[in-house]
Amino acid sequence: MLTAKYPIKDVFGFVTVVINTPEDLSPGSRKVTWSVYTPDSEKHSHSCGVDDLQCLLLAMKSIIHVIKEWEKNTGNKCEYTFYQDIKIVYDPQFPKRKIK
């Protein structure tokens, strides 16, 4: 499990993010549950993917969306900028390339 606390700018308080360890959902797919706690709300959900990395990346994108919506609704800003620009890019040539 990963837990991170991000300070809210100009306000005493934190946004806390919890991402649990990925687990099997069915053969060939994984699931990770996650939560976002703000001073006035909490959101719990899960993300699914074909492997641990994909479900974690999808969870992070969902968490960013939840935080951005909270910021928009409250007018507050959260210090989480070090991973907010994550992008998932699929490269169909990757499986065909040889790693040196």
Number of C-alpha atoms within 10 A of each C-alpha: 10 9 12 12 17 15 15 18 12 9 10 8 14 17 22 16 21 17 20 15 13 21 15 15 13 9 7 9 15 20 23 23 19 24 18 21 16 18 11 8 9 13 13 11 13 18 19 21 20 15 15 17 12 18 22 24 17 19 23 19 18 16 23 20 13 16 21 16 12 18 14 11 9 10 8 14 17 20 13 15 9 7 10 14 9 12 10 10 6 7 7 8 7 9 8 7 8 6 6 3
